[in-house]
Amino acid sequence: MTSSLSTANSSTVNRTTLLQSIHAMEPKEHITIGTILRKYQQVKLNENKGGIVINMATIPDEALEEIQKFVEYIHDQQKVLAKIENETNTYKQFFQ
């Protein structure tokens, strides 16, 4: 998902940080974010060969907050999975 960055600032969500987090995500998470954005009629999604381009200035704060919550959820899940994987590897060492 490609986005053009606006200088408009959200009071609750840092658009630049959010955009960086989104760029680092997997394509399946981009699809979920696209689904969130489709709920907001004022957001225009423009598709081209490189993907979908979204003007960040057209995204309402409510949508940004919803996306931020999703990004935080994904990061939390990644931390939990990493912890479980580390614990599993530790247990494997004991039983080998």
N, C-alpha and C positions, 0 to 999 in steps of 0.2 A: 504494500500500500504506500503510495507516494503522496506527500502532502506539501502544499506550498505554505510557508510559514508567514504568519501575519505579525505585525508589531503590536497588535491589540493584546492587552493583558487581561487575563481572567483573575478575579479577586481570590479565587480558591484553588485554581489549578494552574500550575506553571506549564504553559503550552510547549515551551522548548523542551523541558524535561520529559513531558508526556510524549512528545514526538520522538525523542531519542529512544524512549522505552519501547514505543510501538515499532520503530525500525528494527530493533533487536529481537523482536518476537518472531515466532514461526508463522508460516502462511495460514495455518488453521486458526490461529488467534486473530489474524487480520480479517478473516471471514467473520468471526464473531463481532469484531469492532465494526465491520461494514453493516452487519445486521443491526447493531445498536444505532448506527447513523441513519439507516433507512427509516427509522421510526420518526425522524425529524424532517418534515417536508422542506424546511428552509435550507437544508444541507443539500448541495448539488454534488453528485458523484459523476465525474467525467472519466470514462474509460478510454485507454489508449493501449498501444502495444506493450508498454512497460507496466501496465497495471491500472489502478484506479487513482486518479488525482483528486484531492479534496482541498478546497480553499479553507484553511483553518479559521479564517475570519468569519465564515458563514456558520460555524458550529456554535450553537448556543451553550452557555455555561452549564446548563442542565445535562446536556449530552456529554460535555467534557468531564463532568463529575462522574457520570455513569461509566465512562471509559476508564477514568482514573481508578474507580473501584474495581473494575475488571482487571486492569493491569496489576493492581496491588494483590488481588486474589491469585493471579497467575504466579507472581513472585513468591507469595506465601506458599503456594503448592509446590513450587520448585524447591524451596528451602526444606519443606517437609519430606519430599521425595529424596533429596540429597542426604538428609539425616537418616532416613530409613535405609538407604543404600549403604551408607557408612556403617551403620549398626549391623546390617546383614553381612557385610564383608568382615567385620570384626568377629562375628559368630562363626563364619566359615573358617576363619583361622584357628579357632578353638577346636573345631570338629574335624580338622584334617589330620 
